[in-house]
Amino acid sequence: MYTSPMDITGSDIVGFVGVAFVVGTYFLSQIGRMEVREPLYPALNGVGAIFILFSLMHTFNAASFVIEFFWLGISLVGFIRAMMMRASKTDD
């Protein structure tokens, strides 16, 4: 089904911002401008996943929900690991 630009909702915009976070952080990591082991990378990915999940609450798609759910979980693991690594560096 075609959606015209006039049919874009607030939840769509939140989803687009989430996509920008996820794709943007990945792009920055690939060009060497963002370090994936730093907490900012998984944090932005997690926020992006949350924003996309929010948009999916309004326009549900099962496959997208599943991948974003896992993306959020993996981002949480990465964020916790990054914070633990940062804490161990300050203990030295």
Secondary structure as GFF3:
##gff-version 3
##sequence-region A 1 92
A	DSSP	three_ten_helix	5	7	.	.	.	ID=ss1
A	DSSP	alpha_helix	10	30	.	.	.	ID=ss2
A	DSSP	alpha_helix	40	58	.	.	.	ID=ss3
A	DSSP	alpha_helix	62	91	.	.	.	ID=ss4
###
